[in-house]
Amino acid sequence: MVLSVAAPSILAQMAVLMMQPPREIKRTYNIPPEVIAEAYTENPQHKLETAESLRKVRQLCRQLGLMNPVSKRIWMKAGIWAED
């Protein structure tokens, strides 16, 4: 049960780390926070791509029996749910 709840939380954080530029690049090139928000946080296409990038992991979690109503809500709340 712990893993079914932890997996989507951890994966959501890891997706941000993998799919957004690191702080050092933002600082080096003085990228304004509004630009980052527009490109990533508020961009519906980026949200879809992020969810799609986790498709295989979601499928694995489903195969391992880690998908349940509680974990599914966490996946959805984290913005990384997509019907596979």
Distance bins in CASP14 RR format, pairs under 12 A and 6 or more apart:
PFRMAT RR
TARGET T0000
AUTHOR 0000-0000-0000
RMODE 2
METHOD distances of the structure
MODEL  1
1 7 0 0 0 0 0 1 0 0 0 0 0
1 65 0 0 0 0 0 1 0 0 0 0 0
1 66 0 0 0 0 1 0 0 0 0 0 0
1 67 0 0 0 0 0 1 0 0 0 0 0
1 68 1 0 0 1 0 0 0 0 0 0 0
1 69 0 0 0 0 0 1 0 0 0 0 0
1 70 0 0 0 0 1 0 0 0 0 0 0
1 71 0 0 0 0 1 0 0 0 0 0 0
2 9 0 0 0 0 0 1 0 0 0 0 0
2 10 0 0 0 0 0 1 0 0 0 0 0
2 66 0 0 0 0 0 1 0 0 0 0 0
2 70 0 0 0 0 0 1 0 0 0 0 0
2 71 0 0 0 0 0 1 0 0 0 0 0
3 9 0 0 0 0 0 1 0 0 0 0 0
3 10 0 0 0 0 1 0 0 0 0 0 0
3 11 0 0 0 0 0 1 0 0 0 0 0
3 60 0 0 0 0 0 1 0 0 0 0 0
3 61 0 0 0 0 1 0 0 0 0 0 0
3 64 0 0 0 0 1 0 0 0 0 0 0
3 65 0 0 0 0 1 0 0 0 0 0 0
3 66 1 0 1 0 0 0 0 0 0 0 0
3 67 0 0 0 0 0 1 0 0 0 0 0
3 68 0 0 0 0 0 1 0 0 0 0 0
3 71 0 0 0 0 1 0 0 0 0 0 0
3 74 0 0 0 0 0 1 0 0 0 0 0
4 10 0 0 0 0 0 1 0 0 0 0 0
4 11 0 0 0 0 0 1 0 0 0 0 0
4 58 0 0 0 0 0 1 0 0 0 0 0
4 61 1 0 0 1 0 0 0 0 0 0 0
4 62 0 0 0 0 0 1 0 0 0 0 0
4 64 0 0 0 0 1 0 0 0 0 0 0
4 65 1 0 0 1 0 0 0 0 0 0 0
4 66 1 0 1 0 0 0 0 0 0 0 0
4 67 1 0 0 1 0 0 0 0 0 0 0
4 68 1 0 1 0 0 0 0 0 0 0 0
4 69 0 0 0 0 0 1 0 0 0 0 0
4 70 1 0 0 1 0 0 0 0 0 0 0
4 71 1 0 1 0 0 0 0 0 0 0 0
4 72 0 0 0 0 1 0 0 0 0 0 0
4 73 0 0 0 0 0 1 0 0 0 0 0
4 74 0 0 0 0 1 0 0 0 0 0 0
4 75 0 0 0 0 1 0 0 0 0 0 0
5 11 0 0 0 0 0 1 0 0 0 0 0
5 61 0 0 0 0 0 1 0 0 0 0 0
5 66 0 0 0 0 1 0 0 0 0 0 0
5 67 0 0 0 0 0 1 0 0 0 0 0
5 68 0 0 0 0 1 0 0 0 0 0 0
5 69 0 0 0 0 0 1 0 0 0 0 0
5 70 1 0 0 1 0 0 0 0 0 0 0
5 71 1 0 1 0 0 0 0 0 0 0 0
5 72 0 0 0 0 0 1 0 0 0 0 0
5 73 0 0 0 0 1 0 0 0 0 0 0
5 74 1 0 0 1 0 0 0 0 0 0 0
5 75 0 0 0 0 0 1 0 0 0 0 0
5 77 0 0 0 0 0 1 0 0 0 0 0
5 78 0 0 0 0 0 1 0 0 0 0 0
6 12 0 0 0 0 0 1 0 0 0 0 0
6 13 0 0 0 0 0 1 0 0 0 0 0
6 14 0 0 0 0 0 1 0 0 0 0 0
6 61 0 0 0 0 0 1 0 0 0 0 0
6 66 0 0 0 0 1 0 0 0 0 0 0
6 70 0 0 0 0 0 1 0 0 0 0 0
6 71 0 0 0 0 1 0 0 0 0 0 0
6 74 0 0 0 0 1 0 0 0 0 0 0
6 75 0 0 0 0 0 1 0 0 0 0 0
6 78 0 0 0 0 0 1 0 0 0 0 0
7 13 0 0 0 0 0 1 0 0 0 0 0
7 14 0 0 0 0 0 1 0 0 0 0 0
7 54 0 0 0 0 0 1 0 0 0 0 0
7 57 1 0 0 1 0 0 0 0 0 0 0
7 58 0 0 0 0 1 0 0 0 0 0 0
7 60 0 0 0 0 1 0 0 0 0 0 0
7 61 1 0 1 0 0 0 0 0 0 0 0
7 62 0 0 0 0 0 1 0 0 0 0 0
7 64 0 0 0 0 1 0 0 0 0 0 0
7 65 0 0 0 0 0 1 0 0 0 0 0
7 66 1 0 1 0 0 0 0 0 0 0 0
7 67 0 0 0 0 1 0 0 0 0 0 0
7 68 0 0 0 0 0 1 0 0 0 0 0
7 70 0 0 0 0 0 1 0 0 0 0 0
7 71 1 0 0 1 0 0 0 0 0 0 0
7 72 0 0 0 0 0 1 0 0 0 0 0
7 74 0 0 0 0 1 0 0 0 0 0 0
7 75 0 0 0 0 1 0 0 0 0 0 0
7 78 0 0 0 0 0 1 0 0 0 0 0
7 80 0 0 0 0 0 1 0 0 0 0 0
8 14 0 0 0 0 0 1 0 0 0 0 0
8 15 0 0 0 0 0 1 0 0 0 0 0
8 51 0 0 0 0 0 1 0 0 0 0 0
8 54 0 0 0 0 1 0 0 0 0 0 0
8 57 0 0 0 0 1 0 0 0 0 0 0
8 58 0 0 0 0 1 0 0 0 0 0 0
8 61 0 0 0 0 1 0 0 0 0 0 0
8 62 0 0 0 0 0 1 0 0 0 0 0
8 66 0 0 0 0 1 0 0 0 0 0 0
8 67 0 0 0 0 1 0 0 0 0 0 0
8 68 0 0 0 0 0 1 0 0 0 0 0
8 70 0 0 0 0 1 0 0 0 0 0 0
8 71 1 0 0 1 0 0 0 0 0 0 0
8 72 0 0 0 0 1 0 0 0 0 0 0
8 73 0 0 0 0 1 0 0 0 0 0 0
8 74 1 0 1 0 0 0 0 0 0 0 0
8 75 1 0 1 0 0 0 0 0 0 0 0
8 76 0 0 0 0 1 0 0 0 0 0 0
8 77 0 0 0 0 1 0 0 0 0 0 0
8 78 1 0 1 0 0 0 0 0 0 0 0
8 79 0 0 0 0 1 0 0 0 0 0 0
8 80 1 0 0 1 0 0 0 0 0 0 0
8 81 0 0 0 0 1 0 0 0 0 0 0
9 15 0 0 0 0 0 1 0 0 0 0 0
9 16 0 0 0 0 0 1 0 0 0 0 0
9 70 0 0 0 0 0 1 0 0 0 0 0
9 71 0 0 0 0 1 0 0 0 0 0 0
9 73 0 0 0 0 0 1 0 0 0 0 0
9 74 1 0 0 1 0 0 0 0 0 0 0
9 75 0 0 0 0 1 0 0 0 0 0 0
9 77 0 0 0 0 1 0 0 0 0 0 0
9 78 1 0 0 1 0 0 0 0 0 0 0
9 79 0 0 0 0 0 1 0 0 0 0 0
9 80 0 0 0 0 1 0 0 0 0 0 0
10 16 0 0 0 0 0 1 0 0 0 0 0
10 17 0 0 0 0 0 1 0 0 0 0 0
10 54 0 0 0 0 0 1 0 0 0 0 0
10 57 0 0 0 0 0 1 0 0 0 0 0
10 61 0 0 0 0 0 1 0 0 0 0 0
10 66 0 0 0 0 0 1 0 0 0 0 0
10 71 0 0 0 0 0 1 0 0 0 0 0
10 74 0 0 0 0 0 1 0 0 0 0 0
10 75 0 0 0 0 0 1 0 0 0 0 0
10 78 0 0 0 0 1 0 0 0 0 0 0
10 80 0 0 0 0 0 1 0 0 0 0 0
11 17 0 0 0 0 0 1 0 0 0 0 0
11 18 0 0 0 0 1 0 0 0 0 0 0
11 19 0 0 0 0 0 1 0 0 0 0 0
11 50 0 0 0 0 1 0 0 0 0 0 0
11 51 0 0 0 0 0 1 0 0 0 0 0
11 53 0 0 0 0 1 0 0 0 0 0 0
11 54 1 0 1 0 0 0 0 0 0 0 0
11 55 0 0 0 0 0 1 0 0 0 0 0
11 56 0 0 0 0 0 1 0 0 0 0 0
11 57 1 0 0 1 0 0 0 0 0 0 0
11 58 0 0 0 0 1 0 0 0 0 0 0
11 60 0 0 0 0 0 1 0 0 0 0 0
11 61 0 0 0 0 1 0 0 0 0 0 0
11 66 0 0 0 0 0 1 0 0 0 0 0
11 71 0 0 0 0 0 1 0 0 0 0 0
11 74 0 0 0 0 1 0 0 0 0 0 0
11 75 0 0 0 0 1 0 0 0 0 0 0
11 78 1 0 0 1 0 0 0 0 0 0 0
11 79 0 0 0 0 0 1 0 0 0 0 0
11 80 1 0 0 1 0 0 0 0 0 0 0
11 81 0 0 0 0 0 1 0 0 0 0 0
12 18 0 0 0 0 0 1 0 0 0 0 0
12 19 0 0 0 0 0 1 0 0 0 0 0
12 47 0 0 0 0 0 1 0 0 0 0 0
12 50 0 0 0 0 1 0 0 0 0 0 0
12 51 0 0 0 0 1 0 0 0 0 0 0
12 53 0 0 0 0 0 1 0 0 0 0 0
12 54 0 0 0 0 1 0 0 0 0 0 0
12 57 0 0 0 0 0 1 0 0 0 0 0
12 58 0 0 0 0 0 1 0 0 0 0 0
12 74 0 0 0 0 1 0 0 0 0 0 0
12 75 0 0 0 0 1 0 0 0 0 0 0
12 76 0 0 0 0 0 1 0 0 0 0 0
12 77 0 0 0 0 1 0 0 0 0 0 0
12 78 1 1 0 0 0 0 0 0 0 0 0
12 79 1 0 0 1 0 0 0 0 0 0 0
12 80 1 0 1 0 0 0 0 0 0 0 0
12 81 0 0 0 0 0 1 0 0 0 0 0
13 19 0 0 0 0 0 1 0 0 0 0 0
13 20 0 0 0 0 0 1 0 0 0 0 0
13 50 0 0 0 0 0 1 0 0 0 0 0
13 54 0 0 0 0 0 1 0 0 0 0 0
13 78 0 0 0 0 1 0 0 0 0 0 0
13 79 0 0 0 0 0 1 0 0 0 0 0
13 80 0 0 0 0 0 1 0 0 0 0 0
14 20 0 0 0 0 0 1 0 0 0 0 0
14 50 0 0 0 0 0 1 0 0 0 0 0
14 53 0 0 0 0 0 1 0 0 0 0 0
14 54 0 0 0 0 1 0 0 0 0 0 0
14 57 0 0 0 0 1 0 0 0 0 0 0
14 78 0 0 0 0 0 1 0 0 0 0 0
14 80 0 0 0 0 1 0 0 0 0 0 0
15 40 0 0 0 0 0 1 0 0 0 0 0
15 46 0 0 0 0 0 1 0 0 0 0 0
15 47 0 0 0 0 0 1 0 0 0 0 0
15 49 0 0 0 0 1 0 0 0 0 0 0
15 50 1 0 1 0 0 0 0 0 0 0 0
15 51 0 0 0 0 1 0 0 0 0 0 0
15 52 0 0 0 0 0 1 0 0 0 0 0
15 53 1 0 0 1 0 0 0 0 0 0 0
15 54 1 0 0 1 0 0 0 0 0 0 0
15 55 0 0 0 0 0 1 0 0 0 0 0
15 57 0 0 0 0 1 0 0 0 0 0 0
15 58 0 0 0 0 0 1 0 0 0 0 0
15 75 0 0 0 0 0 1 0 0 0 0 0
15 78 0 0 0 0 1 0 0 0 0 0 0
15 79 0 0 0 0 1 0 0 0 0 0 0
15 80 1 0 0 1 0 0 0 0 0 0 0
15 81 0 0 0 0 0 1 0 0 0 0 0
16 22 0 0 0 0 0 1 0 0 0 0 0
16 23 0 0 0 0 0 1 0 0 0 0 0
16 36 0 0 0 0 0 1 0 0 0 0 0
16 40 0 0 0 0 1 0 0 0 0 0 0
16 41 0 0 0 0 1 0 0 0 0 0 0
16 46 0 0 0 0 0 1 0 0 0 0 0
16 47 0 0 0 0 0 1 0 0 0 0 0
16 50 0 0 0 0 1 0 0 0 0 0 0
16 53 0 0 0 0 0 1 0 0 0 0 0
16 54 0 0 0 0 0 1 0 0 0 0 0
16 78 0 0 0 0 1 0 0 0 0 0 0
16 79 0 0 0 0 0 1 0 0 0 0 0
16 80 0 0 0 0 1 0 0 0 0 0 0
17 23 0 0 0 0 0 1 0 0 0 0 0
17 40 0 0 0 0 0 1 0 0 0 0 0
17 50 0 0 0 0 0 1 0 0 0 0 0
18 40 0 0 0 0 0 1 0 0 0 0 0
18 49 0 0 0 0 0 1 0 0 0 0 0
18 50 0 0 0 0 1 0 0 0 0 0 0
18 53 1 0 0 1 0 0 0 0 0 0 0
18 54 0 0 0 0 0 1 0 0 0 0 0
18 57 0 0 0 0 0 1 0 0 0 0 0
18 80 0 0 0 0 0 1 0 0 0 0 0
19 36 0 0 0 0 0 1 0 0 0 0 0
19 39 0 0 0 0 0 1 0 0 0 0 0
19 40 1 0 0 1 0 0 0 0 0 0 0
19 41 0 0 0 0 0 1 0 0 0 0 0
19 43 0 0 0 0 0 1 0 0 0 0 0
19 45 0 0 0 0 0 1 0 0 0 0 0
19 46 1 0 0 1 0 0 0 0 0 0 0
19 47 0 0 0 0 0 1 0 0 0 0 0
19 48 0 0 0 0 0 1 0 0 0 0 0
19 49 1 0 0 1 0 0 0 0 0 0 0
19 50 1 0 1 0 0 0 0 0 0 0 0
19 51 0 0 0 0 0 1 0 0 0 0 0
19 52 0 0 0 0 0 1 0 0 0 0 0
19 53 1 0 0 1 0 0 0 0 0 0 0
19 54 0 0 0 0 0 1 0 0 0 0 0
19 80 0 0 0 0 0 1 0 0 0 0 0
20 26 0 0 0 0 1 0 0 0 0 0 0
20 31 0 0 0 0 0 1 0 0 0 0 0
20 33 0 0 0 0 0 1 0 0 0 0 0
20 35 0 0 0 0 0 1 0 0 0 0 0
20 36 1 0 0 1 0 0 0 0 0 0 0
20 37 0 0 0 0 0 1 0 0 0 0 0
20 39 0 0 0 0 1 0 0 0 0 0 0
20 40 1 0 1 0 0 0 0 0 0 0 0
20 41 0 0 0 0 1 0 0 0 0 0 0
20 43 0 0 0 0 0 1 0 0 0 0 0
20 46 0 0 0 0 1 0 0 0 0 0 0
20 47 0 0 0 0 0 1 0 0 0 0 0
20 49 0 0 0 0 0 1 0 0 0 0 0
20 50 0 0 0 0 1 0 0 0 0 0 0
21 27 0 0 0 0 0 1 0 0 0 0 0
21 28 0 0 0 0 1 0 0 0 0 0 0
21 29 0 0 0 0 1 0 0 0 0 0 0
21 31 1 0 0 1 0 0 0 0 0 0 0
21 33 0 0 0 0 0 1 0 0 0 0 0
21 35 0 0 0 0 0 1 0 0 0 0 0
21 36 1 0 0 1 0 0 0 0 0 0 0
21 39 0 0 0 0 1 0 0 0 0 0 0
21 40 0 0 0 0 1 0 0 0 0 0 0
22 28 0 0 0 0 1 0 0 0 0 0 0
22 29 0 0 0 0 0 1 0 0 0 0 0
22 31 0 0 0 0 0 1 0 0 0 0 0
22 36 0 0 0 0 0 1 0 0 0 0 0
23 29 0 0 0 0 0 1 0 0 0 0 0
23 31 0 0 0 0 0 1 0 0 0 0 0
23 33 0 0 0 0 0 1 0 0 0 0 0
23 36 0 0 0 0 0 1 0 0 0 0 0
24 31 0 0 0 0 0 1 0 0 0 0 0
25 31 1 0 0 1 0 0 0 0 0 0 0
25 36 0 0 0 0 0 1 0 0 0 0 0
26 32 0 0 0 0 1 0 0 0 0 0 0
26 33 0 0 0 0 1 0 0 0 0 0 0
26 34 0 0 0 0 0 1 0 0 0 0 0
26 35 0 0 0 0 1 0 0 0 0 0 0
26 36 1 0 0 1 0 0 0 0 0 0 0
26 37 0 0 0 0 0 1 0 0 0 0 0
26 39 0 0 0 0 0 1 0 0 0 0 0
26 40 0 0 0 0 0 1 0 0 0 0 0
27 33 0 0 0 0 0 1 0 0 0 0 0
27 36 0 0 0 0 0 1 0 0 0 0 0
29 35 0 0 0 0 0 1 0 0 0 0 0
29 36 0 0 0 0 0 1 0 0 0 0 0
30 36 0 0 0 0 0 1 0 0 0 0 0
31 37 0 0 0 0 0 1 0 0 0 0 0
31 38 0 0 0 0 0 1 0 0 0 0 0
31 39 0 0 0 0 1 0 0 0 0 0 0
31 40 0 0 0 0 0 1 0 0 0 0 0
32 38 0 0 0 0 1 0 0 0 0 0 0
32 39 0 0 0 0 0 1 0 0 0 0 0
33 39 0 0 0 0 0 1 0 0 0 0 0
33 40 0 0 0 0 0 1 0 0 0 0 0
33 41 0 0 0 0 1 0 0 0 0 0 0
33 42 0 0 0 0 0 1 0 0 0 0 0
34 40 0 0 0 0 0 1 0 0 0 0 0
34 41 0 0 0 0 1 0 0 0 0 0 0
34 42 0 0 0 0 1 0 0 0 0 0 0
35 41 0 0 0 0 0 1 0 0 0 0 0
35 42 0 0 0 0 0 1 0 0 0 0 0
35 43 0 0 0 0 0 1 0 0 0 0 0
36 42 0 0 0 0 1 0 0 0 0 0 0
36 43 0 0 0 0 0 1 0 0 0 0 0
36 46 0 0 0 0 0 1 0 0 0 0 0
37 43 0 0 0 0 1 0 0 0 0 0 0
37 46 0 0 0 0 0 1 0 0 0 0 0
38 44 0 0 0 0 0 1 0 0 0 0 0
38 45 0 0 0 0 0 1 0 0 0 0 0
38 46 0 0 0 0 1 0 0 0 0 0 0
39 45 0 0 0 0 1 0 0 0 0 0 0
39 46 1 0 0 1 0 0 0 0 0 0 0
39 47 0 0 0 0 0 1 0 0 0 0 0
39 49 0 0 0 0 0 1 0 0 0 0 0
40 46 1 0 1 0 0 0 0 0 0 0 0
40 47 0 0 0 0 1 0 0 0 0 0 0
40 49 0 0 0 0 0 1 0 0 0 0 0
40 50 0 0 0 0 1 0 0 0 0 0 0
41 47 0 0 0 0 1 0 0 0 0 0 0
41 50 0 0 0 0 0 1 0 0 0 0 0
41 79 0 0 0 0 0 1 0 0 0 0 0
43 49 0 0 0 0 1 0 0 0 0 0 0
43 50 0 0 0 0 1 0 0 0 0 0 0
44 50 0 0 0 0 0 1 0 0 0 0 0
44 51 0 0 0 0 0 1 0 0 0 0 0
44 79 0 0 0 0 0 1 0 0 0 0 0
45 51 0 0 0 0 0 1 0 0 0 0 0
45 52 0 0 0 0 0 1 0 0 0 0 0
46 52 0 0 0 0 0 1 0 0 0 0 0
46 53 0 0 0 0 0 1 0 0 0 0 0
46 79 0 0 0 0 0 1 0 0 0 0 0
46 80 0 0 0 0 0 1 0 0 0 0 0
47 53 0 0 0 0 0 1 0 0 0 0 0
47 54 0 0 0 0 0 1 0 0 0 0 0
47 76 0 0 0 0 0 1 0 0 0 0 0
47 78 0 0 0 0 0 1 0 0 0 0 0
47 79 1 0 0 1 0 0 0 0 0 0 0
47 80 0 0 0 0 1 0 0 0 0 0 0
47 81 0 0 0 0 0 1 0 0 0 0 0
47 82 0 0 0 0 1 0 0 0 0 0 0
48 54 0 0 0 0 0 1 0 0 0 0 0
48 55 0 0 0 0 0 1 0 0 0 0 0
48 79 0 0 0 0 1 0 0 0 0 0 0
48 80 0 0 0 0 0 1 0 0 0 0 0
48 81 0 0 0 0 0 1 0 0 0 0 0
48 82 1 0 0 1 0 0 0 0 0 0 0
48 83 0 0 0 0 0 1 0 0 0 0 0
49 55 0 0 0 0 0 1 0 0 0 0 0
49 79 0 0 0 0 0 1 0 0 0 0 0
49 80 0 0 0 0 0 1 0 0 0 0 0
49 82 0 0 0 0 0 1 0 0 0 0 0
50 57 0 0 0 0 0 1 0 0 0 0 0
50 58 0 0 0 0 0 1 0 0 0 0 0
50 75 0 0 0 0 0 1 0 0 0 0 0
50 78 0 0 0 0 1 0 0 0 0 0 0
50 79 1 0 0 1 0 0 0 0 0 0 0
50 80 1 0 0 1 0 0 0 0 0 0 0
50 81 0 0 0 0 0 1 0 0 0 0 0
50 82 0 0 0 0 1 0 0 0 0 0 0
51 57 0 0 0 0 0 1 0 0 0 0 0
51 58 0 0 0 0 1 0 0 0 0 0 0
51 75 0 0 0 0 1 0 0 0 0 0 0
51 76 0 0 0 0 1 0 0 0 0 0 0
51 78 0 0 0 0 1 0 0 0 0 0 0
51 79 1 0 0 1 0 0 0 0 0 0 0
51 80 1 0 1 0 0 0 0 0 0 0 0
51 81 1 0 0 1 0 0 0 0 0 0 0
51 82 1 0 1 0 0 0 0 0 0 0 0
51 83 0 0 0 0 1 0 0 0 0 0 0
51 84 0 0 0 0 1 0 0 0 0 0 0
52 58 0 0 0 0 1 0 0 0 0 0 0
52 59 0 0 0 0 0 1 0 0 0 0 0
52 79 0 0 0 0 0 1 0 0 0 0 0
52 80 0 0 0 0 1 0 0 0 0 0 0
52 81 0 0 0 0 0 1 0 0 0 0 0
52 82 1 0 0 1 0 0 0 0 0 0 0
52 83 0 0 0 0 0 1 0 0 0 0 0
52 84 0 0 0 0 1 0 0 0 0 0 0
53 79 0 0 0 0 0 1 0 0 0 0 0
53 80 0 0 0 0 1 0 0 0 0 0 0
53 82 0 0 0 0 1 0 0 0 0 0 0
54 60 0 0 0 0 1 0 0 0 0 0 0
54 61 0 0 0 0 1 0 0 0 0 0 0
54 62 0 0 0 0 0 1 0 0 0 0 0
54 75 0 0 0 0 1 0 0 0 0 0 0
54 78 0 0 0 0 1 0 0 0 0 0 0
54 79 0 0 0 0 1 0 0 0 0 0 0
54 80 1 0 1 0 0 0 0 0 0 0 0
54 81 0 0 0 0 1 0 0 0 0 0 0
54 82 1 0 0 1 0 0 0 0 0 0 0
54 84 0 0 0 0 1 0 0 0 0 0 0
55 61 0 0 0 0 0 1 0 0 0 0 0
55 62 0 0 0 0 0 1 0 0 0 0 0
55 75 0 0 0 0 0 1 0 0 0 0 0
55 80 0 0 0 0 1 0 0 0 0 0 0
55 81 0 0 0 0 0 1 0 0 0 0 0
55 82 1 0 0 1 0 0 0 0 0 0 0
55 83 0 0 0 0 1 0 0 0 0 0 0
55 84 1 0 1 0 0 0 0 0 0 0 0
56 62 0 0 0 0 0 1 0 0 0 0 0
56 63 0 0 0 0 0 1 0 0 0 0 0
56 82 0 0 0 0 0 1 0 0 0 0 0
56 84 0 0 0 0 1 0 0 0 0 0 0
57 63 0 0 0 0 0 1 0 0 0 0 0
57 64 0 0 0 0 0 1 0 0 0 0 0
57 66 0 0 0 0 0 1 0 0 0 0 0
57 67 0 0 0 0 0 1 0 0 0 0 0
57 75 0 0 0 0 0 1 0 0 0 0 0
57 80 0 0 0 0 1 0 0 0 0 0 0
57 81 0 0 0 0 0 1 0 0 0 0 0
57 82 0 0 0 0 0 1 0 0 0 0 0
57 84 0 0 0 0 0 1 0 0 0 0 0
58 64 0 0 0 0 0 1 0 0 0 0 0
58 65 0 0 0 0 0 1 0 0 0 0 0
58 66 0 0 0 0 1 0 0 0 0 0 0
58 67 1 0 0 1 0 0 0 0 0 0 0
58 71 0 0 0 0 0 1 0 0 0 0 0
58 72 0 0 0 0 1 0 0 0 0 0 0
58 74 0 0 0 0 0 1 0 0 0 0 0
58 75 1 0 0 1 0 0 0 0 0 0 0
58 76 0 0 0 0 0 1 0 0 0 0 0
58 78 0 0 0 0 0 1 0 0 0 0 0
58 79 0 0 0 0 0 1 0 0 0 0 0
58 80 1 0 0 1 0 0 0 0 0 0 0
58 81 1 0 0 1 0 0 0 0 0 0 0
58 82 1 0 0 1 0 0 0 0 0 0 0
58 83 0 0 0 0 1 0 0 0 0 0 0
58 84 1 0 1 0 0 0 0 0 0 0 0
59 65 0 0 0 0 0 1 0 0 0 0 0
59 66 0 0 0 0 0 1 0 0 0 0 0
59 67 0 0 0 0 1 0 0 0 0 0 0
59 82 0 0 0 0 0 1 0 0 0 0 0
59 83 0 0 0 0 0 1 0 0 0 0 0
59 84 1 0 1 0 0 0 0 0 0 0 0
60 66 0 0 0 0 1 0 0 0 0 0 0
60 67 0 0 0 0 0 1 0 0 0 0 0
60 84 0 0 0 0 0 1 0 0 0 0 0
61 67 1 0 1 0 0 0 0 0 0 0 0
61 68 0 0 0 0 0 1 0 0 0 0 0
61 71 1 0 0 1 0 0 0 0 0 0 0
61 72 0 0 0 0 0 1 0 0 0 0 0
61 74 0 0 0 0 0 1 0 0 0 0 0
61 75 0 0 0 0 1 0 0 0 0 0 0
61 80 0 0 0 0 0 1 0 0 0 0 0
61 81 0 0 0 0 0 1 0 0 0 0 0
61 84 0 0 0 0 0 1 0 0 0 0 0
62 68 0 0 0 0 0 1 0 0 0 0 0
62 71 0 0 0 0 1 0 0 0 0 0 0
62 72 0 0 0 0 1 0 0 0 0 0 0
62 75 0 0 0 0 0 1 0 0 0 0 0
62 81 0 0 0 0 0 1 0 0 0 0 0
62 83 0 0 0 0 0 1 0 0 0 0 0
62 84 1 0 0 1 0 0 0 0 0 0 0
63 84 0 0 0 0 0 1 0 0 0 0 0
64 71 0 0 0 0 0 1 0 0 0 0 0
65 71 0 0 0 0 1 0 0 0 0 0 0
65 72 0 0 0 0 0 1 0 0 0 0 0
66 72 0 0 0 0 0 1 0 0 0 0 0
66 74 0 0 0 0 0 1 0 0 0 0 0
66 75 0 0 0 0 0 1 0 0 0 0 0
67 73 0 0 0 0 0 1 0 0 0 0 0
67 74 0 0 0 0 0 1 0 0 0 0 0
67 75 0 0 0 0 1 0 0 0 0 0 0
67 76 0 0 0 0 0 1 0 0 0 0 0
67 81 0 0 0 0 0 1 0 0 0 0 0
67 83 0 0 0 0 0 1 0 0 0 0 0
67 84 0 0 0 0 0 1 0 0 0 0 0
68 74 0 0 0 0 1 0 0 0 0 0 0
68 75 0 0 0 0 0 1 0 0 0 0 0
69 75 0 0 0 0 0 1 0 0 0 0 0
69 76 0 0 0 0 0 1 0 0 0 0 0
70 76 0 0 0 0 0 1 0 0 0 0 0
70 77 0 0 0 0 0 1 0 0 0 0 0
71 77 0 0 0 0 0 1 0 0 0 0 0
71 78 0 0 0 0 0 1 0 0 0 0 0
71 80 0 0 0 0 0 1 0 0 0 0 0
71 81 0 0 0 0 0 1 0 0 0 0 0
72 78 0 0 0 0 0 1 0 0 0 0 0
72 79 0 0 0 0 0 1 0 0 0 0 0
72 80 0 0 0 0 0 1 0 0 0 0 0
72 81 1 0 0 1 0 0 0 0 0 0 0
72 82 0 0 0 0 0 1 0 0 0 0 0
72 83 0 0 0 0 0 1 0 0 0 0 0
72 84 0 0 0 0 0 1 0 0 0 0 0
73 79 0 0 0 0 0 1 0 0 0 0 0
73 81 0 0 0 0 1 0 0 0 0 0 0
74 80 0 0 0 0 1 0 0 0 0 0 0
74 81 0 0 0 0 1 0 0 0 0 0 0
75 81 1 0 1 0 0 0 0 0 0 0 0
75 82 0 0 0 0 1 0 0 0 0 0 0
75 83 0 0 0 0 0 1 0 0 0 0 0
75 84 0 0 0 0 0 1 0 0 0 0 0
76 82 0 0 0 0 1 0 0 0 0 0 0
76 83 0 0 0 0 0 1 0 0 0 0 0
END
